[in-house]
């Protein structure tokens, strides 16, 4: 699967997803500001997202020109701009998801999943993610749906990109009493998806990230992984990796 941001595809998918929620599709959208549009006119969401897509498209074009330039010549301001543009697009998605949920009583999966290409766009342009709830929930949904090892391998790569793009505040992981915090869910799913991909090198990368990012959860993760090896019957090359990490980190004296 291709999770990348493509302006035309993204725009078409967004318009298709929001169409059924617009009471008056012909209503003219009001003039937009830098803030997320008000819910009083749902058409504003479409106009605001179209503006965000245009900005993201221009940034893609600029990146193509600058691909041979050094990071120093691009400067830190671009990273901040990319982060802000991506957050604006995610804010619009969050607002329309909330609007749709208010009308239907449930979250719209298609709208939620559009957060993944936005998060990847931020990651691949060197920006930072400050809110990851929607991408994390969407990636978890993909993890539940996909079964083929090659699909899971692709998904694991996407999860790693999102992890790497998280800002320092998320990485500090201060809300450790919240077992469902997005940072924890993201890293645990990275380990699970990598294991299911049956790719030893990828599994090792995910497990090393788990030890670094969630040291308090790593021991139990490896123990449970070892148990799953016997229940499900993973290939020997996968079993060997899991057993090795369980032996290194699964003991009571580990991770201290």
MARBA-117627 format. One record per residue: x, y, z of N, C-alpha, C in turn; residue in one letter. Coordinates in steps of 0.05 Angstrom, whole numbers, padded with zeros to 5 digits, always signed. Each point is the difference from the previous one (the first is absolute). Layout:
% MARBA-117627
XYZXYZXYZa;...
***
This chain:
% MARBA-117627
+00017-00024+00000-00017+00024+00000+00017+00025+00000x;-00010+00021-00013+00015+00025-00001-00014+00020+00019x;+00014+00007+00021-00012+00018+00020+00009+00029-00004x;+00015+00005-00022+00012+00026-00005-00021+00021-00006x;+00008+00025+00004-00018+00022-00007+00003+00006-00029x;-00023-00001-00014-00002+00009-00028-00022+00020-00001x;+00005+00024-00009-00019+00022+00002-00027-00007-00013x;+00001-00009-00025-00025-00006-00014-00016-00022+00013x;+00014-00022+00007-00013-00022+00013-00012+00008+00027x;+00016+00015+00015-00009+00008+00026-00024+00018-00002x;+00001+00019-00019-00023+00019-00003-00025-00016-00008x;+00003-00018-00019-00024-00016-00008-00011-00016+00023x;+00017-00012+00015-00009-00017+00023-00014+00017+00021x;+00012+00024+00005-00012+00017+00020-00028+00010-00009x;-00002+00009-00024-00025+00010-00010-00021-00022+00000x;+00008-00024-00008-00019-00022+00000-00009-00007+00028x;+00018+00001+00019-00007-00007+00028-00018+00020+00013x;+00003+00026-00006-00016+00020+00013-00026+00006-00014x;-00003-00009-00025-00023+00008-00016-00027-00006+00014x;-00002-00024+00013-00025-00008+00011-00007+00016+00026x;+00019+00015+00011-00005+00014+00024-00008+00030-00005x;+00001+00008-00024-00005+00028-00006-00030+00004-00006x;-00012+00015+00016-00029+00005-00003-00006+00015-00025x;+00017+00018-00008-00004+00016-00024+00026+00000-00016x;+00003-00019-00018+00025-00002-00015+00006+00024-00017x;-00020+00016-00007+00004+00023-00017+00006+00025+00016x;+00000-00002+00027+00004+00024+00016+00028+00011-00005x;+00002+00026-00002+00026+00012-00004+00015+00001+00027x;+00025-00008-00002+00016+00000+00025+00008+00028+00007x;+00000+00006+00025+00007+00027+00009+00030+00003-00001x;+00009+00025+00001+00029+00006-00002+00014-00013+00023x;+00023-00012-00006+00015-00015+00020+00021+00017+00014x;+00006-00008+00025+00021+00013+00015+00021-00022+00006x;+00020+00007+00016+00020-00020+00007-00010-00021+00020x;-00023+00006+00012-00011-00019+00020-00017-00021-00014x;-00005-00022+00014-00018-00020-00011-00028+00012-00003x;-00014-00005-00023-00026+00013-00005-00021-00009+00020x;-00019+00019+00004-00022-00006+00019-00020-00020-00012x;-00012-00016+00017-00017-00022-00009-00027+00010-00009x;-00006+00026+00002-00026+00010-00008-00005-00003-00030x;+00021-00001-00015-00002-00004-00029+00019-00023-00008x;-00010-00025-00002+00018-00022-00006+00016+00003-00025x;-00010+00015-00019+00015+00005-00025+00027+00013+00006x;+00002+00013+00023+00025+00013+00007+00023-00021+00003x;-00007-00023+00009+00020-00021+00003+00012-00008-00027x;-00017-00002-00020+00010-00007-00026+00018+00021-00011x;-00009+00026+00002+00017+00022-00010+00026+00002+00015x;-00001-00004+00027+00025+00001+00015+00019-00022-00007x;-00010-00025-00004+00017-00022-00007+00011+00004-00028x;-00016+00010-00018+00011+00006-00027+00023+00019+00001x;-00002+00020+00018+00022+00019+00003+00024-00014+00011x;-00004-00018+00020+00022-00014+00012+00014-00018-00021x;-00016-00013-00017+00011-00018-00020+00017+00017-00020x;-00010+00023-00007+00015+00017-00018+00027+00008+00012x;+00001+00007+00025+00025+00007+00013+00018-00025+00001x;-00011-00023+00006+00016-00025+00001+00011-00006-00027x;-00015+00005-00021+00008-00005-00027+00024+00018-00008x;-00003+00025+00008+00022+00019-00006+00026-00008+00015x;-00004-00009+00025+00023-00010+00015+00013-00024-00013x;-00016-00018-00011+00011-00023-00015+00016+00010-00024x;-00010+00020-00014+00015+00010-00023+00026+00013+00009x;-00001+00015+00022+00025+00013+00011+00020-00021+00008x;-00010-00022+00012+00018-00021+00008+00014-00013-00024x;-00014-00003-00022+00012-00012-00024+00022+00018-00010x;-00003+00026+00003+00021+00019-00009+00024-00001+00019x;-00006-00003+00026+00020+00001+00020+00013-00026+00007x;-00007-00021-00014+00010-00027+00008+00030-00002+00001x;+00014+00016-00016+00029-00001+00000+00013+00021+00019x;-00017+00014+00015+00010+00020+00018+00006-00012+00027x;+00018+00011+00015+00006-00010+00027-00021+00009+00019x;-00002-00014+00023-00019+00007+00021+00006+00028+00010x;+00026+00008+00001+00007+00026+00010-00011+00022-00018x;+00000-00005-00026-00010+00021-00019-00030+00002+00001x;-00014-00021+00007-00029+00001+00002-00008+00015+00026x;+00013-00005+00022-00005+00014+00024-00021-00012+00018x;+00000+00008+00026-00018-00012+00019-00028+00010-00003x;-00004+00024-00012-00026+00011-00002-00018-00018-00017x;+00011-00014-00020-00016-00018-00016-00012-00023+00016x;+00016-00011+00019-00010-00021+00017-00024+00010+00015x;+00001+00024+00011-00022+00011+00015-00025+00004-00018x;+00005+00010-00023-00022+00005-00019-00013-00026-00008x;+00016-00020-00006-00011-00027-00007-00017-00011+00023x;+00010+00003+00024-00015-00010+00024-00026+00014+00002x;+00000+00026-00004-00025+00016+00003-00020-00006-00022x;+00010-00004-00024-00018-00007-00022-00013-00027+00005x;+00016-00019+00008-00011-00027+00005-00019+00001+00023x;+00006+00015+00021-00019+00001+00023-00026+00013-00008x;+00002+00021-00017-00025+00012-00010-00017-00019-00015x;+00012-00016-00017-00016-00021-00015-00012-00020+00019x;+00016-00008+00020-00011-00020+00020-00022+00013+00017x;+00002+00026+00006-00021+00013+00015-00026+00001-00016x;+00002+00005-00026-00024+00000-00017-00012-00028+00000x;+00016-00021-00003-00010-00027+00000-00014-00006+00027x;+00013+00008+00021-00011-00005+00027-00027+00014+00003x;-00002+00024-00010-00025+00015+00002-00022-00013-00016x;+00005-00008-00025-00020-00013-00016-00008-00027+00010x;+00020-00015+00012-00007-00025+00012-00019+00004+00023x;+00005+00020+00016-00017+00006+00023-00028+00009-00010x;-00001+00015-00022-00025+00009-00011-00016-00025-00010x;+00014-00018-00014-00013-00024-00010-00010-00018+00022x;+00016-00002+00021-00008-00016+00023-00024+00011+00014x;-00002+00026+00001-00023+00013+00012-00025-00006-00015x;+00002-00002-00027-00023-00005-00017-00008-00030-00001x;+00020-00018+00002-00005-00028-00004+00003-00017+00025x;+00014+00011+00020+00004-00015+00024+00025-00018-00001x;+00015+00001-00021+00024-00016-00002+00021+00014-00017x;+00025-00008+00004+00022+00012-00015+00001-00011-00028x;+00006+00018-00019+00003-00008-00028+00028-00011-00005x;+00001-00026-00006+00026-00013-00003+00016+00012-00024x;-00014+00005-00022+00014+00011-00023+00012+00027+00005x;-00013+00017+00015+00011+00026+00007+00024-00004+00019x;-00004-00017+00020+00022-00005+00019+00025-00009-00014x;-00003-00018-00020+00024-00011-00013+00014+00020-00017x;-00012+00022-00007+00014+00021-00015+00021+00013+00017x;-00001-00004+00026+00021+00011+00018+00027-00013-00005x;+00000-00025-00010+00025-00014-00005+00017+00013-00022x;-00011+00005-00023+00017+00014-00020+00009+00028+00008x;-00017+00014+00016+00009+00026+00010+00024-00003+00019x;-00002-00019+00018+00022-00005+00019+00025-00008-00015x;-00003-00016-00021+00024-00008-00016+00011+00024-00015x;-00017+00017-00010+00009+00024-00014+00017+00017+00019x;-00009+00003+00024+00016+00015+00020+00027-00014+00005x;-00001-00026+00004+00024-00015+00006+00020+00002-00023x;-00009-00003-00025+00018-00001-00023+00010+00027-00008x;-00012+00021+00011+00010+00027-00006+00016+00011+00024x;+00006-00017+00019+00017+00009+00022-00014+00015+00022x;-00027-00002+00001-00015+00014+00021-00003-00018+00024x;-00014+00011+00020-00005-00015+00025-00030-00001+00006x;-00008-00023+00010-00028-00004+00007-00004+00006+00030x;-00020+00016+00007-00006+00007+00027-00025-00013+00011x;-00017-00010-00018-00025-00015+00007-00002-00024-00018x;-00002-00023+00012+00001-00025-00017-00024-00018+00005x;-00020+00009+00014-00023-00017+00006-00012-00013-00024x;-00007+00017-00020-00013-00011-00024+00018-00018-00016x;+00025+00007-00006+00017-00018-00015+00004-00027+00015x;+00003+00002+00026+00004-00025+00016-00024-00018-00001x;-00024+00012+00003-00024-00016-00001-00004-00013-00028x;+00007+00016-00021-00003-00010-00027+00020-00022-00006x;+00024+00003+00009+00021-00021-00004-00007-00025+00015x;-00012+00003+00023-00009-00024+00015-00022-00014-00015x;-00018+00015-00013-00020-00012-00016+00011-00016-00024x;+00020+00012-00013+00013-00014-00022+00014-00026+00010x;+00012+00002+00024+00013-00024+00011-00020-00022+00005x;-00024+00006+00007-00021-00020+00004-00010-00012-00026x;+00001+00016-00021-00012-00008-00026+00019-00015-00017x;+00026+00007+00001+00019-00012-00019+00011-00027+00011x;+00003-00019-00018+00009-00026+00008+00025-00010-00015x;+00005+00010-00024+00022-00009-00016+00026+00011+00011x;+00021-00016+00002+00025+00010+00011+00012+00024-00015x;-00003+00000-00026+00012+00023-00015-00016+00026+00006x;-00026-00002+00004-00016+00023+00007+00008+00010+00028x;+00004-00019+00018+00008+00007+00027+00028+00012+00001x;+00017-00009-00018+00027+00012-00002-00002+00029-00008x;-00017+00006-00020-00004+00028-00008-00011+00016+00023x;-00020-00011+00014-00012+00014+00022+00020+00006+00022x;+00016-00019+00006+00021+00004+00021+00018+00023-00007x;+00007+00002-00026+00017+00023-00008-00014+00026+00004x;-00026+00001-00006-00015+00025+00004-00001+00007+00030x;-00005-00020+00017-00001+00005+00029+00026+00011+00009x;+00022-00011-00009+00027+00010+00008+00003+00029-00008x;-00009+00007-00024+00003+00028-00009-00016+00019+00018x;-00024-00009+00009-00016+00017+00018+00014+00002+00027x;+00011-00022+00010+00014+00001+00025+00023+00020-00001x;+00016-00002-00022+00023+00017-00003-00007+00030-00002x;-00025+00005-00009-00008+00028-00004-00013+00012+00025x;-00005-00016+00020-00013+00011+00025+00019+00020+00013x;-00012+00022+00010+00016+00020+00013+00010-00008+00028x;+00016+00017+00011+00013-00007+00026-00020-00003+00022x;-00021+00016+00000-00021-00002+00021-00013-00027+00000x;-00007-00011-00023-00011-00027-00001+00020-00020+00009x;+00025+00003-00008+00021-00020+00007+00006-00001+00030x;-00005+00023+00013+00005+00000+00029-00019-00019+00015x;-00023-00006-00012-00018-00021+00010-00006+00004+00030x;-00010+00023+00006-00004+00007+00029-00026-00012+00011x;-00019-00007-00016-00026-00011+00010+00001-00030+00000x;+00019-00011+00015+00004-00029-00001-00022-00016+00015x;-00017+00014+00015-00023-00014+00013-00022-00005-00020x;+00000+00013-00023-00020-00004-00020+00009-00022-00019x;-00011-00024+00003+00009-00023-00016-00007+00003-00029x;-00020+00017-00007-00008+00003-00027+00011+00025-00013x;+00020+00012+00012+00012+00024-00012+00011-00007-00028x;-00003+00018-00019+00007-00006-00028+00029-00009-00003x;+00019+00012+00015+00028-00007-00003+00004-00029+00007x;-00013-00010+00021+00003-00028+00008-00013-00018-00020x;-00024+00006-00009-00014-00016-00020+00016-00002-00026x;+00011+00023-00008+00016+00001-00025+00024-00019+00001x;+00015+00002+00022+00024-00017+00002-00006-00029+00004x;-00021-00007+00015-00007-00028+00003-00010-00011-00027x;-00015+00015-00014-00010-00009-00026+00023-00003-00020x;+00020+00016+00003+00024-00003-00017+00013-00027+00004x;+00003-00008+00026+00011-00026+00006-00017-00022-00010x;-00026+00002+00004-00019-00021-00009+00000-00003-00030x;-00003+00022-00014-00001-00001-00029+00026-00010-00012x;+00023+00008+00011+00026-00010-00009+00002-00030+00004x;-00009-00009+00023+00001-00029+00005-00017-00015-00021x;-00024+00010-00006-00017-00013-00019+00009+00002-00028x;+00020+00018-00006+00011+00002-00027+00019-00023-00006x;+00009-00014+00021+00018-00023-00004+00028+00008-00011x;+00007+00026+00004+00026+00009-00010+00018+00005+00024x;+00020-00018+00004+00017+00002+00024+00013+00027+00004x;+00011+00012-00021+00014+00025+00002-00019+00022+00009x;-00024+00000-00011-00021+00019+00007-00009-00004+00029x;-00002-00025+00008-00008-00006+00028+00021+00011+00019x;+00025-00004-00006+00021+00010+00018-00001+00030+00002x;-00005+00014-00022-00002+00029+00000-00023+00009+00018x;-00023-00013-00002-00023+00007+00016+00005-00006+00029x;+00012-00022+00006+00005-00007+00028+00020+00019+00013x;+00021+00007-00015+00019+00020+00010-00014+00026+00006x;-00018+00009-00018-00015+00025+00005-00018-00003+00024x;-00011-00023+00004-00018-00005+00023+00016+00002+00026x;+00023-00011+00001+00017+00001+00024+00007+00029+00006x;+00006+00015-00020+00007+00028+00004-00024+00018+00007x;-00022-00004-00014-00023+00018+00004-00019-00008+00022x;-00002-00026+00005-00018-00010+00021+00014-00021+00017x;+00021+00008+00014+00015-00020+00016-00017-00014+00021x;-00020+00014+00011-00017-00011+00021-00019-00021-00011x;-00004-00001-00026-00018-00020-00012+00015-00022-00015x;+00025+00003-00004+00015-00018-00018+00000-00029+00011x;+00005-00002+00026+00003-00027+00012-00025-00017-00005x;-00023+00012+00007-00026-00014-00003-00006-00006-00029x;+00008+00019-00018-00004-00004-00028+00015-00024-00010x;+00025-00003+00007+00016-00023-00009-00010-00026+00012x;-00009+00001+00025-00011-00024+00012-00025-00010-00015x;-00018+00019-00005-00024-00007-00015+00006-00008-00028x;+00020+00012-00012+00008-00008-00027+00010-00028-00001x;+00015-00008+00020+00010-00028+00002-00023-00019+00002x;-00021+00007+00016-00023-00017+00002-00015-00003-00026x;-00001+00022-00015-00014+00000-00026+00014-00018-00020x;+00026-00002+00002+00015-00017-00018-00010-00029+00001x;-00007-00009+00025-00009-00027+00003-00029-00003-00008x;-00016+00021+00005-00029-00002-00006-00005+00001-00030x;+00013+00018-00014-00005+00005-00028+00018-00017-00018x;+00024-00005+00009+00018-00015-00017+00014+00017-00021x;+00015+00019+00009+00015+00018-00018+00024-00016-00013x;+00010+00010-00023+00023-00012-00012+00024+00000+00019x;+00019-00018-00003+00022-00003+00018+00017+00026+00001x;+00003+00014-00023+00017+00024+00000-00013+00022+00017x;-00026+00000+00001-00014+00020+00017+00002-00009+00029x;-00005-00026+00005+00002-00011+00027+00028+00006+00013x;+00020-00003-00016+00028+00004+00010+00004+00028+00009x;-00010+00020-00015+00003+00028+00008-00015+00005+00026x;-00025-00009+00001-00016+00004+00024+00012-00013+00025x;+00009-00024-00003+00013-00014+00022+00025+00015+00010x;+00015+00010-00020+00025+00014+00008-00006+00025+00016x;-00020+00016-00009-00007+00024+00014-00013-00006+00027x;-00015-00022+00001-00011-00008+00026+00021-00009+00019x;+00021-00013-00010+00021-00009+00018+00017+00024+00010x;+00003+00020-00017+00015+00024+00007-00015+00019+00018x;-00026+00003-00006-00014+00022+00013-00025-00010+00016x;-00007-00025-00002-00024-00009+00012+00003-00009+00029x;+00025-00002+00010+00004-00009+00027-00006+00022+00020x;-00006-00007+00024-00007+00020+00021+00022+00020+00004x;+00025-00008-00003+00022+00018+00005+00006+00019-00023x;-00014-00003-00022+00006+00016-00024-00014+00027+00002x;+00009+00018-00018-00012+00026-00003+00002+00017+00025x;+00020-00004+00016+00004+00016+00025+00028+00012-00001x;
***
